[in-house]
Amino acid sequence: MISVIVPVYNVAAYLDRCVESIINQMYADLEIILVDDGSPDNCGEMCDEWAKKDGRIKIIHKKNGGLSDARNAGLDIATGQYIGFVDSDDWIEPDMYQDLLGAIEQENTELAVTGIKRTYDNGYSRVQFVCDTPFIITGDEIIQAYLQQGTFSTSAGDKLYLKSLFDTRRFPVGKQYEDAPVIFDILCSVSKVAVIGRPQYNYFQRADSICGQSFSIRKMDHYEFSKAIWERAKRHYPRYIEDADAFWGCKVCEILYTLYESKNQNAFQQEEKILCNDLNKVWKSVIKNDSVPKIMKVKTIMARIHVAPIYNKLKSLKVARV
C-alpha cells in the first residue's frame, strides 16, 4: 500500500482537482492522508466531505504549522509500505503511482522518480526531467545527477519512497524550500534510483505560492539549504567537486534573480552583497560545466557583471507597457 500525504492550506479552488487525481489512480491500494493545516477557508470541510466519499481517505485537522509540519503529521500516522507526497494545488497523472511502484519492484530500489509538467497560472506550461527510456542510476552517480540538476527535481512530490527512508527523517519545520535537504539526505543513503522520466506530476505554479512571492528574508532558507548541500557534496564526494561548485553557483544565481525581480530589492542590500560575493567565488565553475544550460550561463555572467538588475528593470517596464 502507498500512503499519499497531502498538506492542505488555503487551496479551496484547487483541492478537488488534486484529490480527484489521487483517488483515480490506476494503482488503487492507497491510504490518502489529507492534512488540514489550520486552513482559513473551507478546505477543512472539503476534506471531511471527501472522506465520506472514499474510505481510503484519512483526515488530520491541526493548528497551522506550515508545509513541513503538515507532511510530518502525515508521516506520523502513515501505515503504507511506500510514501508519496502531493501538494494540494498540484495534480498527478492516473498512471503515476502504478509506474513508480512498478519501477521500484522491478529494479529492487528504495526510490523511484518521474518527470514533471510545470503549469503557470497564466496558462503557460513546460515539461522538465523527461527522458525517452527509463533507466537506473547507481552509487555516487546519484549525487552527480542531483548536482547537475538535469535528471530529476529536488522536490518531494514527483517521487515514491520506501517508507523506511522516513524512519529517522522529517522535514524541517518553519522553513521554506524544505524539500531540498531531505531529498539530498535520502539520495545520499540509497544505492540506486529508478528514473521513469515521464511528465506525470503536474506542478501548478501560482503567483501567490512560496516560489512566486516577492523576496523576503525567508528566501534565504533556499540559500542556507543549498549551501549545506554544496558543502556536504564537496566533503563526501570530492570527485564531483566541479559539479558541486556549479550547483552552488546556479543556486546563488537563482536566488539573486528572485531578488532582482522583486519590487522590494532595496530592502535586502546586505543579502544581495552576500549572494554576489558567493557567486564571485564559483561563477567560473558554472560557465565551464557542460551540464549547465546555456541560459543559466548567460544569467550567471549577467549577475556577475551586475547587468541583471538593469535587465530586470527594463523587462518590468516592458511588461507594464503591454
C-alpha positions as CSV (number, residue, x, y, z in Angstrom):
1,M,0.0,0.0,0.0
2,I,1.1,3.6,-0.8
3,S,0.4,6.3,1.8
4,V,-0.1,9.6,-0.1
5,I,0.3,12.7,2.1
6,V,-1.4,15.9,1.0
7,P,-0.9,19.1,3.1
8,V,-3.9,21.3,2.7
9,Y,-3.9,25.1,3.3
10,N,-6.0,27.8,1.6
11,V,-6.4,25.9,-1.7
12,A,-10.2,25.6,-2.0
13,A,-10.0,26.4,-5.7
14,Y,-7.7,23.6,-6.4
15,L,-8.3,20.9,-3.8
16,D,-10.9,18.9,-5.7
17,R,-8.7,18.6,-8.7
18,C,-5.8,17.3,-6.6
19,V,-7.9,14.7,-4.7
20,E,-9.6,13.5,-7.8
21,S,-6.3,12.8,-9.4
22,I,-5.3,10.7,-6.5
23,I,-8.4,8.7,-6.0
24,N,-8.5,8.0,-9.7
25,Q,-5.0,6.4,-9.8
26,M,-4.7,3.1,-11.7
27,Y,-3.0,1.7,-8.6
28,A,-5.8,1.7,-6.1
29,D,-4.3,0.3,-2.9
30,L,-3.8,3.8,-1.4
31,E,-4.0,5.4,2.0
32,I,-4.8,9.1,1.3
33,I,-3.9,11.4,4.2
34,L,-5.3,14.9,3.9
35,V,-3.7,17.2,6.4
36,D,-5.8,20.3,7.1
37,D,-3.1,22.6,8.3
38,G,-5.5,25.1,10.0
39,S,-6.7,26.3,6.6
40,P,-8.7,29.6,7.0
41,D,-11.0,28.8,4.1
42,N,-13.4,25.9,3.8
43,C,-10.7,23.3,3.0
44,G,-11.3,21.5,6.3
45,E,-14.9,20.9,5.4
46,M,-14.0,19.9,1.9
47,C,-11.6,17.3,3.3
48,D,-14.3,15.9,5.5
49,E,-16.7,15.6,2.5
50,W,-14.0,13.7,0.6
51,A,-13.6,11.3,3.5
52,K,-17.3,10.5,3.3
53,K,-17.0,9.7,-0.4
54,D,-13.9,7.5,-0.3
55,G,-13.0,5.1,2.6
56,R,-9.3,5.3,1.7
57,I,-9.1,8.9,2.8
58,K,-8.0,9.9,6.3
59,I,-8.2,13.4,7.7
60,I,-6.0,15.3,10.1
61,H,-7.2,18.7,11.4
62,K,-4.4,20.6,13.1
63,K,-3.2,24.0,14.0
64,N,-1.3,25.8,11.3
65,G,2.3,24.8,11.3
66,G,3.4,25.1,7.7
67,L,4.1,22.6,4.9
68,S,6.8,20.7,6.7
69,D,4.8,20.3,9.9
70,A,1.8,19.1,7.9
71,R,3.9,16.5,6.0
72,N,5.4,15.3,9.2
73,A,2.0,14.9,10.8
74,G,1.0,12.7,7.8
75,L,4.2,10.7,8.1
76,D,3.4,10.1,11.8
77,I,0.2,8.2,11.0
78,A,1.1,6.6,7.6
79,T,0.8,2.8,7.5
80,G,1.7,2.1,3.9
81,Q,4.8,0.4,2.8
82,Y,5.6,3.3,0.5
83,I,5.2,7.1,0.8
84,G,4.2,9.7,-1.7
85,F,3.6,13.4,-1.4
86,V,1.3,15.6,-3.4
87,D,0.9,19.3,-2.8
88,S,-2.8,20.3,-2.7
89,D,-2.7,22.7,-5.6
90,D,-0.9,20.1,-7.8
91,W,-2.3,17.0,-9.5
92,I,-0.9,13.7,-10.8
93,E,-1.5,11.6,-13.9
94,P,-3.5,8.4,-13.5
95,D,-0.6,6.0,-14.1
96,M,2.0,7.8,-11.9
97,Y,2.0,5.6,-8.8
98,Q,1.5,2.4,-10.8
99,D,4.6,3.2,-12.8
100,L,6.7,4.4,-9.9
101,L,5.8,1.3,-7.8
102,G,6.4,-1.0,-10.8
103,A,9.9,0.5,-11.2
104,I,10.7,0.1,-7.5
105,E,9.6,-3.6,-7.5
106,Q,11.2,-4.4,-10.9
107,E,14.6,-2.8,-10.0
108,N,14.5,-3.6,-6.3
109,T,15.1,0.1,-5.4
110,E,14.0,2.2,-2.4
111,L,13.2,5.2,-4.5
112,A,11.7,6.0,-8.0
113,V,11.3,9.4,-9.6
114,T,9.4,10.7,-12.6
115,G,9.2,13.9,-14.6
116,I,7.1,16.9,-14.1
117,K,4.9,19.3,-16.1
118,R,5.1,22.8,-14.7
119,T,2.0,24.8,-15.3
120,Y,1.7,28.5,-14.5
121,D,-1.5,30.4,-13.6
122,N,-1.2,32.4,-16.9
123,G,-1.7,29.1,-18.8
124,Y,2.0,28.6,-19.9
125,S,3.4,25.1,-19.3
126,R,6.7,23.3,-19.8
127,V,7.9,19.8,-19.0
128,Q,11.1,19.0,-17.1
129,F,13.2,16.0,-16.2
130,V,11.8,13.8,-19.0
131,C,13.6,11.1,-20.9
132,D,12.7,8.6,-23.7
133,T,13.5,5.4,-21.8
134,P,13.5,4.7,-18.1
135,F,16.9,4.0,-16.5
136,I,18.7,3.3,-13.3
137,I,21.3,5.5,-11.5
138,T,23.6,3.8,-9.0
139,G,26.2,4.7,-6.4
140,D,27.8,8.1,-6.3
141,E,26.4,8.9,-9.8
142,I,23.1,9.6,-7.9
143,I,24.7,12.5,-6.2
144,Q,26.3,13.7,-9.5
145,A,22.8,13.6,-11.1
146,Y,21.4,15.7,-8.3
147,L,24.2,18.3,-8.5
148,Q,23.8,18.6,-12.3
149,Q,20.0,19.2,-11.9
150,G,19.0,17.6,-15.2
151,T,17.8,14.2,-14.3
152,F,15.2,14.8,-11.5
153,S,13.9,17.6,-9.4
154,T,14.7,18.4,-5.8
155,S,11.0,18.4,-4.9
156,A,9.3,15.7,-2.9
157,G,6.2,15.1,-5.0
158,D,7.5,13.5,-8.1
159,K,8.9,10.5,-6.2
160,L,7.8,7.3,-4.5
161,Y,9.8,6.3,-1.4
162,L,10.1,3.1,0.7
163,K,8.6,4.2,4.0
164,S,11.7,3.2,5.9
165,L,13.5,6.1,4.4
166,F,11.5,8.3,6.7
167,D,12.0,6.2,9.9
168,T,14.6,8.8,11.1
169,R,13.8,11.7,8.8
170,R,11.4,14.6,9.0
171,F,11.0,17.8,7.1
172,P,12.5,20.9,8.8
173,V,9.6,22.9,10.4
174,G,9.3,26.6,9.9
175,K,11.5,26.7,6.8
176,Q,10.9,27.2,3.1
177,Y,12.4,25.1,0.3
178,E,12.3,22.3,2.9
179,D,12.3,19.5,0.2
180,A,16.0,20.1,-0.8
181,P,17.8,18.9,2.4
182,V,15.6,15.9,3.0
183,I,15.7,14.7,-0.6
184,F,19.5,15.1,-0.8
185,D,19.9,13.2,2.5
186,I,17.8,10.4,1.2
187,L,19.8,10.3,-2.1
188,C,23.0,10.0,-0.1
189,S,21.6,6.9,1.7
190,V,20.3,4.9,-1.3
191,S,22.3,2.6,-3.6
192,K,20.2,3.2,-6.7
193,V,17.3,5.2,-8.1
194,A,14.8,4.2,-10.8
195,V,14.1,7.1,-13.2
196,I,10.9,7.0,-15.3
197,G,11.2,10.5,-16.8
198,R,7.6,10.9,-17.9
199,P,5.7,14.2,-17.1
200,Q,3.4,12.6,-14.6
201,Y,3.5,15.1,-11.7
202,N,1.7,18.3,-12.6
203,Y,3.2,21.2,-10.6
204,F,1.0,24.3,-10.5
205,Q,2.9,27.5,-10.1
206,R,0.7,30.1,-8.6
207,A,1.8,33.8,-8.3
208,D,1.0,33.7,-4.6
209,S,2.8,30.4,-3.9
210,I,6.0,30.2,-1.9
211,C,8.1,30.2,-5.1
212,G,6.1,33.0,-6.6
213,Q,6.2,35.5,-3.7
214,S,8.3,38.7,-3.5
215,F,11.7,38.4,-2.0
216,S,11.7,38.1,1.8
217,I,14.3,37.0,4.4
218,R,12.8,33.5,4.3
219,K,14.0,33.2,0.7
220,M,17.4,32.8,2.3
221,D,16.3,29.4,3.6
222,H,17.0,28.4,0.0
223,Y,20.5,29.8,0.3
224,E,21.2,28.1,3.6
225,F,19.9,24.6,2.4
226,S,21.8,24.9,-0.9
227,K,25.0,25.9,0.8
228,A,24.8,23.0,3.2
229,I,24.3,20.6,0.3
230,W,27.2,22.1,-1.6
231,E,29.5,21.8,1.5
232,R,28.4,18.2,2.1
233,A,28.9,17.2,-1.5
234,K,32.4,18.7,-1.6
235,R,33.3,17.0,1.7
236,H,31.9,13.5,0.9
237,Y,32.0,13.4,-2.9
238,P,35.3,15.1,-3.8
239,R,35.3,13.5,-7.3
240,Y,32.3,15.7,-8.1
241,I,33.6,19.0,-6.7
242,E,33.3,20.8,-10.1
243,D,29.6,19.8,-10.3
244,A,29.2,20.8,-6.7
245,D,30.6,24.3,-7.3
246,A,28.5,24.7,-10.5
247,F,25.4,23.6,-8.5
248,W,26.2,26.2,-5.8
249,G,26.7,28.9,-8.4
250,C,23.4,28.1,-10.1
251,K,21.5,28.2,-6.8
252,V,23.1,31.5,-5.8
253,C,22.2,32.9,-9.2
254,E,18.6,31.7,-9.0
255,I,18.2,33.4,-5.6
256,L,19.8,36.6,-6.9
257,Y,17.4,36.8,-9.8
258,T,14.5,36.3,-7.4
259,L,15.8,39.3,-5.5
260,Y,16.3,41.4,-8.7
261,E,12.8,40.6,-9.9
262,S,11.3,41.7,-6.6
263,K,9.8,45.2,-6.1
264,N,11.4,45.3,-2.6
265,Q,15.0,44.7,-3.8
266,N,16.4,47.8,-2.0
267,A,15.4,46.4,1.4
268,F,17.8,43.5,1.1
269,Q,21.1,45.1,0.2
270,Q,23.0,43.0,2.8
271,E,21.6,39.8,1.3
272,E,22.5,40.9,-2.2
273,K,26.1,41.6,-1.1
274,I,26.3,38.1,0.4
275,L,24.9,36.5,-2.7
276,C,27.2,38.4,-5.1
277,N,30.3,37.6,-3.0
278,D,29.4,33.9,-3.1
279,L,28.7,34.0,-6.9
280,N,32.1,35.6,-7.4
281,K,33.8,32.6,-5.9
282,V,32.2,29.9,-8.2
283,W,30.9,31.6,-11.3
284,K,33.6,30.2,-13.4
285,S,32.6,26.7,-12.5
286,V,29.1,27.5,-13.8
287,I,30.5,28.7,-17.1
288,K,32.9,25.7,-17.6
289,N,30.4,23.0,-16.6
290,D,28.9,21.2,-19.7
291,S,25.8,20.2,-17.7
292,V,24.7,23.7,-17.1
293,P,22.2,25.1,-19.6
294,K,23.4,28.0,-21.8
295,I,20.7,30.3,-20.5
296,M,21.9,29.7,-16.9
297,K,25.5,30.5,-18.0
298,V,24.3,33.8,-19.6
299,K,22.3,34.7,-16.5
300,T,25.3,34.0,-14.3
301,I,27.5,36.3,-16.4
302,M,24.9,39.0,-16.3
303,A,24.6,38.7,-12.5
304,R,28.4,38.6,-12.2
305,I,28.8,41.9,-14.0
306,H,25.7,43.4,-12.4
307,V,23.8,43.7,-15.6
308,A,20.9,41.5,-14.3
309,P,19.3,44.3,-12.2
310,I,19.2,46.6,-15.2
311,Y,17.8,43.8,-17.4
312,N,15.0,43.0,-15.0
313,K,14.0,46.7,-14.6
314,L,13.8,47.0,-18.3
315,K,11.8,43.8,-18.6
316,S,9.3,45.0,-15.9
317,L,8.9,48.3,-17.8
318,K,8.1,46.4,-21.0
319,V,5.6,44.3,-19.3
320,A,4.0,47.3,-17.7
321,R,3.6,49.0,-21.1
322,V,2.0,45.9,-22.5
